[in-house]
């Protein structure tokens, strides 16, 4: 059984990293897995990259098409802080790659930003499994609907677009419906229970098979390390409380919760039962750095960390990880934190309840309630080591490599069996 995974890139976002991890885990399990990236820095086996490092004519054409698509979207007055992708144009040489690899199944992941167009997807003749990294595959163009349910019908009156006279969301959804009808076989996989249920309710996928299979992590590579790494590197006092958070992206990105992180930082330092401790907020990943230090709270901005061992050390050194997202599918960072033995606090949105269970892996708060996040952080501090052990056990129970690879393998076999003449 030969599988071809397709995703845009393995840098700058969690979906490509999750796809690469799945690919590598399948190789370890003896599955003939291949992966096709738009851009990649990986040296993994069976990897094909469309845009090689450096400037070339394919990269230039891809960027031109992406700029044209951005101009089109902004002509519809895209609201600040949201992302909308019509995926009208793409450039990928997909047909050539499929012919070269000759897979039994094509597993699509995240393919926006000028990689695959709706038209290119509709021309695939092999059975397709589509793993949902966000809501885009079944909406009229948005990646997260923020509570809008128009994707259950025909989209339209899109709250993320101000210009409704020529309704782009309705057109994109109709285009998808028309194109995806041509697929010989399409099976949908939701990474979280939340997105799985939304896909089942969507007008595009409600007649398709929809399964739930989460992300995975290698438990041998990701395990608790010494809690002293950050303290030694940055001369942090032994009794200090370290709150870790991932990429805060741009202040204009509503989904990542930049302003909430700042509010939590301030409340924790002036109005909590641990405000008398030395308090540190440590950030890592792509995005803006928090520039302003609040009274009683020190900031450490680590930037992008590419070494997974170092990242595991950073998680292990922290008392808690704060997942600040206001909309989320299934966050790699939360999963990494759990496997490193560090409890997670976050909001009760999207797939977060799959990863954050009160008293087992951390604590979950009402969406947008910074004061409740502070109370959850206090609980983590006072529960201490017992919660750290529980957090790792929770991660291993539901997200190990062997479990997830077995689930995908069973799904692939079922898809192929249904394609075979009876």
C-alpha positions as CSV (number, residue, x, y, z in Angstrom):
1,X,0.0,0.0,0.0
2,X,1.6,3.3,-1.2
3,X,0.4,6.6,0.3
4,X,1.1,10.1,-1.0
5,X,0.6,12.9,1.5
6,X,0.2,16.4,0.1
7,X,0.7,19.6,2.2
8,X,2.0,23.1,1.6
9,X,5.0,23.4,3.9
10,X,6.7,22.1,7.0
11,X,7.7,25.6,8.3
12,X,5.6,28.5,9.6
13,X,2.6,26.4,10.7
14,X,1.6,23.3,12.5
15,X,-0.2,21.4,9.7
16,X,3.0,20.6,7.8
17,X,4.9,19.5,10.9
18,X,2.0,17.2,11.8
19,X,1.9,15.7,8.3
20,X,5.7,15.1,8.3
21,X,5.4,13.4,11.7
22,X,2.6,11.1,10.4
23,X,4.7,10.3,7.3
24,X,7.7,9.4,9.3
25,X,5.7,7.3,11.7
26,X,4.2,5.4,8.8
27,X,7.6,4.7,7.4
28,X,8.7,3.3,10.7
29,X,5.6,1.1,10.7
30,X,6.5,-0.3,7.2
31,X,4.0,1.7,5.2
32,X,5.2,2.9,1.8
33,X,4.6,6.6,2.6
34,X,5.6,9.5,0.4
35,X,5.1,13.2,1.0
36,X,4.8,16.1,-1.5
37,X,5.5,19.6,-0.1
38,X,5.2,23.0,-1.8
39,X,8.2,24.0,0.4
40,X,10.3,22.0,2.8
41,X,13.5,22.0,4.7
42,X,13.2,18.4,5.7
43,X,15.6,15.6,4.7
44,X,13.0,12.9,5.4
45,X,12.9,9.8,3.1
46,X,10.4,9.7,0.2
47,X,10.0,13.5,0.1
48,X,9.3,15.5,-3.0
49,X,9.5,19.3,-2.8
50,X,8.0,21.6,-5.5
51,X,9.8,24.8,-4.7
52,X,13.5,24.2,-4.0
53,X,15.5,26.6,-1.8
54,X,16.3,29.8,-3.7
55,X,14.5,31.8,-6.3
56,X,13.3,30.0,-9.4
57,X,10.6,30.5,-12.1
58,X,8.1,28.2,-10.4
59,X,8.5,30.2,-7.1
60,X,8.0,33.4,-9.0
61,X,4.8,32.2,-10.8
62,X,3.4,30.8,-7.5
63,X,4.0,34.1,-5.7
64,X,2.4,36.1,-8.6
65,X,-0.7,33.9,-8.5
66,X,-0.9,34.1,-4.7
67,X,-0.7,37.9,-4.9
68,X,-3.5,38.0,-7.5
69,X,-5.6,35.9,-5.2
70,X,-4.9,38.2,-2.2
71,X,-5.8,41.2,-4.4
72,X,-9.1,39.5,-5.2
73,X,-9.9,38.8,-1.6
74,X,-9.1,42.3,-0.4
75,X,-11.3,43.7,-3.1
76,X,-14.1,42.1,-1.2
77,X,-13.0,44.0,1.9
78,X,-11.7,41.1,4.0
79,X,-12.2,42.0,7.7
80,X,-9.2,42.7,9.8
81,X,-7.7,39.7,11.6
82,X,-9.3,36.9,9.4
83,X,-8.0,34.6,6.6
84,X,-10.0,33.8,3.5
85,X,-8.7,31.6,0.6
86,X,-10.6,31.1,-2.7
87,X,-7.8,28.8,-4.0
88,X,-8.6,29.8,-7.5
89,X,-5.1,29.5,-8.7
90,X,-2.5,27.0,-7.8
91,X,0.8,25.7,-9.3
92,X,2.0,22.3,-8.2
93,X,2.7,19.9,-11.1
94,X,0.4,17.5,-9.1
95,X,-0.3,15.3,-12.1
96,X,3.4,14.7,-12.8
97,X,4.0,13.8,-9.1
98,X,1.1,11.4,-9.0
99,X,2.3,9.7,-12.1
100,X,5.8,9.5,-10.6
101,X,4.8,8.0,-7.2
102,X,1.7,6.1,-8.4
103,X,0.1,5.9,-5.0
104,X,-2.8,3.8,-4.0
105,X,-4.3,6.6,-2.0
106,X,-3.7,10.4,-1.9
107,X,-3.9,11.9,1.6
108,X,-4.5,15.7,1.3
109,X,-3.7,17.9,4.3
110,X,-3.2,21.7,4.2
111,X,-2.8,22.9,0.6
112,X,-3.6,26.7,0.4
113,X,-1.4,29.7,-0.3
114,X,-1.0,29.0,-4.0
115,X,-0.3,25.3,-3.9
116,X,-3.3,23.3,-5.0
117,X,-6.4,24.9,-6.6
118,X,-9.9,23.5,-6.3
119,X,-9.6,22.6,-10.0
120,X,-6.4,20.6,-9.4
121,X,-8.0,18.6,-6.6
122,X,-11.1,17.8,-8.7
123,X,-8.9,16.2,-11.4
124,X,-7.4,13.6,-9.0
125,X,-8.3,10.1,-10.2
126,X,-7.0,8.1,-7.2
127,X,-8.9,7.6,-4.0
128,X,-8.6,10.6,-1.7
129,X,-8.4,10.9,2.1
130,X,-8.6,14.5,3.2
131,X,-7.3,15.2,6.7
132,X,-8.9,18.5,8.0
133,X,-6.3,20.9,9.4
134,X,-8.9,23.7,9.6
135,X,-12.4,24.4,8.2
136,X,-11.4,25.5,4.7
137,X,-12.1,22.2,2.9
138,X,-15.9,22.5,3.6
139,X,-16.5,26.3,3.6
140,X,-16.8,29.0,1.0
141,X,-13.2,30.2,1.7
142,X,-12.8,30.9,5.4
143,X,-10.4,28.8,7.5
144,X,-12.4,29.3,10.7
145,X,-16.0,30.4,10.7
146,X,-16.2,32.0,14.1
147,X,-19.6,30.5,14.8
148,X,-21.1,31.2,11.4
149,X,-23.0,28.1,10.2
150,X,-23.6,29.1,6.6
151,X,-21.3,26.3,5.3
152,X,-24.2,23.9,6.3
153,X,-26.1,25.3,3.3
154,X,-24.6,27.4,0.5
155,X,-22.5,30.0,2.4
156,X,-23.3,33.6,1.5
157,X,-23.5,36.8,3.5
158,X,-20.0,35.9,4.8
159,X,-19.3,37.8,8.0
160,X,-15.6,37.8,7.1
161,X,-16.3,39.7,3.9
162,X,-17.9,43.1,3.8
163,X,-18.9,43.2,0.1
164,X,-21.9,40.9,-0.3
165,X,-23.2,42.3,-3.7
166,X,-21.0,39.7,-5.5
167,X,-20.8,36.9,-2.9
168,X,-17.4,35.3,-3.2
169,X,-18.1,32.7,-0.5
170,X,-21.2,31.3,-2.3
171,X,-19.2,31.1,-5.6
172,X,-16.3,29.3,-4.0
173,X,-18.5,26.7,-2.2
174,X,-20.5,26.0,-5.5
175,X,-17.1,25.6,-7.2
176,X,-16.0,23.1,-4.6
177,X,-19.2,21.1,-4.8
178,X,-19.0,20.9,-8.6
179,X,-15.3,20.0,-8.6
180,X,-15.4,17.5,-5.7
181,X,-18.2,15.5,-7.4
182,X,-15.6,14.4,-9.9
183,X,-13.5,12.6,-7.2
184,X,-13.6,8.9,-7.6
185,X,-13.5,8.4,-3.8
186,X,-13.3,11.0,-1.0
187,X,-13.1,10.1,2.7
188,X,-12.7,12.8,5.3
189,X,-10.7,12.7,8.5
190,X,-11.1,15.3,11.3
191,X,-8.2,15.8,13.7
192,X,-10.5,16.9,16.5
193,X,-14.0,15.8,17.5
194,X,-15.1,19.4,17.0
195,X,-14.1,19.6,13.4
196,X,-15.3,16.1,12.7
197,X,-18.8,17.1,13.7
198,X,-18.7,20.3,11.7
199,X,-17.7,18.4,8.6
200,X,-20.6,16.0,9.1
201,X,-22.9,19.0,9.2
202,X,-21.5,20.7,6.2
203,X,-23.3,20.7,2.8
204,X,-20.1,19.6,1.1
205,X,-19.2,16.6,3.2
206,X,-22.4,15.4,4.9
207,X,-22.9,12.7,2.3
208,X,-19.3,11.5,2.6
209,X,-17.7,9.2,5.2
210,X,-16.2,11.3,8.0
211,X,-13.8,9.8,10.6
212,X,-11.9,11.1,13.6
213,X,-8.2,10.5,13.9
214,X,-6.0,13.0,15.9
215,X,-2.4,14.1,15.5
216,X,0.4,11.9,16.9
217,X,3.7,12.3,18.7
218,X,6.7,10.0,19.1
219,X,6.8,9.2,22.8
220,X,10.5,8.2,22.8
221,X,11.6,11.6,21.4
222,X,9.0,13.6,23.4
223,X,9.3,12.8,27.1
224,X,9.9,14.9,30.3
225,X,13.4,16.3,30.6
226,X,15.2,18.2,33.4
227,X,13.1,21.1,34.7
228,X,16.2,23.3,35.0
229,X,17.0,24.0,31.3
230,X,15.4,27.5,31.1
231,X,16.4,28.4,34.6
232,X,20.1,27.7,33.8
233,X,20.1,29.3,30.4
234,X,18.4,32.5,31.5
235,X,19.3,32.6,35.2
236,X,15.7,32.2,36.3
237,X,15.4,31.7,40.1
238,X,14.6,28.1,41.1
239,X,11.3,29.1,42.8
240,X,10.0,31.1,39.9
241,X,6.8,30.3,38.0
242,X,7.3,30.0,34.3
243,X,4.3,30.3,32.0
244,X,5.1,29.2,28.4
245,X,3.2,30.1,25.3
246,X,3.7,29.5,21.6
247,X,3.5,31.8,18.6
248,X,1.3,34.8,19.2
249,X,1.4,35.7,15.5
250,X,0.3,39.2,14.7
251,X,-1.7,41.5,17.0
252,X,-4.1,41.6,14.0
253,X,-4.7,37.8,14.0
254,X,-7.8,37.4,16.1
255,X,-7.5,33.7,16.3
256,X,-4.2,33.5,18.2
257,X,-5.3,35.6,21.2
258,X,-2.4,38.0,21.4
259,X,-4.3,40.5,23.6
260,X,-5.5,37.7,25.9
261,X,-2.0,36.6,26.6
262,X,-1.0,40.1,27.6
263,X,-4.1,40.4,29.9
264,X,-3.4,37.1,31.6
265,X,0.2,38.2,32.1
266,X,-0.9,41.4,33.8
267,X,-3.6,39.7,36.0
268,X,-1.3,37.0,37.1
269,X,1.3,39.5,38.3
270,X,-1.0,41.8,40.3
271,X,-4.0,39.8,41.3
272,X,-3.3,36.1,42.0
273,X,-2.2,33.8,44.8
274,X,1.2,33.4,43.1
275,X,1.9,37.1,42.4
276,X,4.5,37.1,45.2
277,X,6.7,34.6,43.2
278,X,9.2,35.6,40.5
279,X,7.0,35.3,37.4
280,X,8.2,34.7,33.9
281,X,6.4,34.6,30.5
282,X,8.4,32.7,27.9
283,X,7.3,32.8,24.3
284,X,8.6,30.9,21.2
285,X,7.7,30.5,17.6
286,X,6.9,32.7,14.6
287,X,5.1,36.0,15.3
288,X,5.4,39.2,17.1
289,X,7.4,39.4,20.3
290,X,5.7,40.9,23.4
291,X,7.6,44.1,23.8
292,X,6.2,45.6,27.1
293,X,7.1,44.1,30.4
294,X,4.4,44.3,33.1
295,X,5.2,45.0,36.7
296,X,6.3,41.9,38.5
297,X,6.5,39.8,35.3
298,X,9.6,39.2,33.2
299,X,9.5,38.3,29.5
300,X,11.8,36.0,27.6
301,X,11.2,35.8,23.8
302,X,13.0,32.7,22.4
303,X,12.0,33.1,18.7
304,X,11.7,30.1,16.4
305,X,13.0,26.8,17.8
306,X,13.6,24.2,15.2
307,X,15.4,21.6,17.4
308,X,12.8,19.4,18.9
309,X,15.0,18.2,21.7
310,X,15.6,21.8,22.8
311,X,11.8,22.5,22.5
312,X,11.1,19.5,24.7
313,X,13.6,20.9,27.3
314,X,11.8,24.2,27.1
315,X,8.4,22.6,27.7
316,X,9.8,20.5,30.6
317,X,11.3,23.6,32.2
318,X,7.9,25.4,32.3
319,X,5.3,25.1,35.0
320,X,2.4,25.5,32.6
321,X,1.7,26.0,28.9
322,X,-0.9,28.6,27.9
323,X,-2.7,27.9,24.6
324,X,-4.1,31.3,23.9
325,X,-6.0,30.6,20.6
326,X,-9.6,31.8,20.4
327,X,-10.2,29.3,17.5
328,X,-8.3,26.0,17.3
329,X,-8.5,22.6,15.7
330,X,-5.9,20.4,17.4
331,X,-2.8,22.3,18.5
332,X,0.6,20.6,18.1
333,X,2.0,22.8,20.9
334,X,-0.5,21.5,23.5
335,X,0.3,17.9,22.5
336,X,4.0,18.6,22.7
337,X,3.5,20.1,26.1
338,X,1.6,17.1,27.4
339,X,4.2,14.6,26.2
340,X,6.8,16.7,27.9
341,X,4.9,16.5,31.2
342,X,3.8,20.1,31.3
343,X,0.0,20.8,32.0
344,X,-1.9,23.0,29.6
345,X,-4.4,25.8,30.1
346,X,-6.6,27.1,27.3
347,X,-10.1,28.1,26.3
348,X,-13.0,25.8,25.7
349,X,-13.0,26.2,21.9
350,X,-12.6,23.9,18.9
351,X,-10.5,20.8,19.6
352,X,-9.1,22.0,22.9
353,X,-11.3,19.8,25.0
354,X,-9.8,16.8,23.3
355,X,-6.4,17.8,24.8
356,X,-7.3,19.7,28.0
357,X,-9.3,17.8,30.6
358,X,-9.7,19.4,34.0
359,X,-7.4,17.8,36.6
360,X,-5.9,15.3,34.1
361,X,-4.0,17.2,31.5
362,X,-4.5,20.8,32.7
363,X,-7.5,23.1,33.0
364,X,-9.9,24.6,30.5
365,X,-11.6,28.0,30.7
366,X,-14.5,29.9,29.2
367,X,-13.5,31.4,25.8
368,X,-11.8,34.8,26.2
369,X,-12.0,34.8,30.0
370,X,-8.5,35.9,31.1
371,X,-9.4,35.9,34.8
372,X,-10.5,32.3,34.7
373,X,-7.2,31.4,32.9
374,X,-5.4,32.9,35.9
375,X,-7.4,30.8,38.3
376,X,-6.5,27.7,36.2
377,X,-2.8,28.6,36.4
378,X,-3.0,28.9,40.1
379,X,-4.5,25.4,40.3
380,X,-1.6,24.0,38.2
381,X,0.9,25.6,40.6
382,X,-0.7,24.1,43.7
383,X,-1.3,20.6,42.2
384,X,2.4,20.4,41.2
385,X,4.1,17.2,40.3
386,X,1.0,14.9,40.3
387,X,-0.6,16.9,37.5
388,X,2.7,16.8,35.5
389,X,2.7,13.0,35.6
390,X,-1.1,12.9,34.8
391,X,-0.6,15.2,31.8
392,X,1.9,12.9,30.1
393,X,-0.2,9.8,30.8
394,X,-3.1,11.5,29.2
395,X,-1.1,12.3,26.1
396,X,0.2,8.8,25.7
397,X,-3.2,7.3,26.1
398,X,-4.8,8.9,23.1
399,X,-2.1,10.3,20.8
400,X,0.7,7.8,20.5
401,X,2.3,6.9,17.1
402,X,1.2,3.3,17.2
403,X,-2.4,4.1,17.8
404,X,-2.8,6.8,15.2
405,X,-0.8,4.9,12.5
406,X,-3.0,1.9,13.1
407,X,-6.1,4.0,12.7
408,X,-4.9,5.4,9.4
409,X,-3.8,2.0,8.1
410,X,-7.2,0.5,8.9
411,X,-8.9,3.5,7.2
412,X,-6.7,3.2,4.0
413,X,-7.4,-0.6,3.8
414,X,-11.1,0.0,4.1
415,X,-11.0,2.7,1.3
416,X,-9.1,0.3,-1.0
417,X,-11.4,-2.6,-0.2
418,X,-14.4,-0.5,-1.2
419,X,-12.7,0.3,-4.5
420,X,-12.0,-3.3,-5.4
421,X,-14.6,-5.1,-7.6
422,X,-16.7,-7.5,-5.5
